[in-house]
Amino acid sequence: MQESDLSLLVTAAKKAGTIATGFFGQSPQVTNKPGGAGPVTVADLAVNDMLADFLRDKRPGYGWLSEETPDGDARLTTQRQFVIDPIDGTRAFIDGAKDWSHSLAIVEDGAVIAAAVYLPLHDLMFTATAGGGAQVNATAISVSQSQLDTARVLASKANFAPHLWKDAALPPFKQAFRSSLAYRLCLVAQGRFDAMLTLRPSWEWDIAAGALIVAEARGTVTDQAGKHLRFNNAHPQVPGVIAAGQELHASLAARLEPSATKP
């Protein structure tokens, strides 16, 4: 009997963790991608090669979208697609920090149907299936119900610039940061933080898995203009992300300047 898509992602994520931790702390070779797209290490590439071989062998009919694989049009003609970030938080990985992850998702008709985000150095496996709830290490999780003035919001410093908020006034929430976008989404799903946002175009591989995990943890996750996220786009980006409990999500969206929420 063929294993489920989620079980396949979990197995692959654990394999990725074994490879990545073998490079961690060993000063892996780093190169910079063209066009200021950020650093990539030999660990990213090794994980990507394994995942491409392993997952595509198990599901040869699925399309493929990964940060470390040149993109093409072939995935656009497939019914389901893998959307993969071999190491999300590469800068943290290079710096010897632990908050990097492997982000794996399967998309069908523009929606994520299975997701796994694995942080091997924290021994955390976040998972979700469409309609099946969200878990961390097989324990159900759900978002918090915090109000705006007491919220803990995960984002990079650029998103807290006053000009992005109405009346140039940042709401009185607490600010925090984690390197991996996928992990930020999972922390919101787990209720350890109340919201995350990024007010810039976001690559699908960074957010696909985490977006389903938040949604299945009874959270609201949209682009920065409040529209539903769709994946497997010809250009694989979405215009920013806001993720939180329903009420807090609405409060955050209402406080943003309209210019900050334009795609």
Number of C-alpha atoms within 10 A of each C-alpha: 3 7 8 9 18 19 15 17 24 19 14 21 25 18 15 26 20 12 16 23 14 11 18 17 12 10 12 16 11 14 11 11 10 8 6 7 8 11 14 20 19 14 24 25 17 17 23 21 15 16 23 20 11 16 18 15 11 14 14 11 13 21 22 25 24 22 21 18 14 8 14 12 11 11 19 14 10 15 13 22 24 28 27 29 30 30 30 27 22 23 18 17 26 22 11 14 15 17 20 27 32 29 31 31 31 28 22 17 13 15 19 27 21 27 30 34 30 30 23 20 15 11 12 14 21 29 32 29 22 15 11 12 18 28 22 20 13 12 10 16 24 23 26 22 16 18 16 20 12 12 20 20 23 25 21 18 11 11 17 18 12 15 15 20 21 16 11 13 14 16 18 11 14 14 16 14 13 18 21 24 27 30 26 26 33 34 24 28 35 22 20 14 23 29 32 26 26 21 23 19 15 17 18 25 27 27 30 31 33 32 29 32 36 28 25 24 26 19 26 24 27 22 25 27 20 17 12 13 22 19 23 27 12 11 12 18 19 21 19 23 26 24 32 33 25 16 14 22 23 16 15 21 20 14 16 23 16 14 12 18 18 13 13
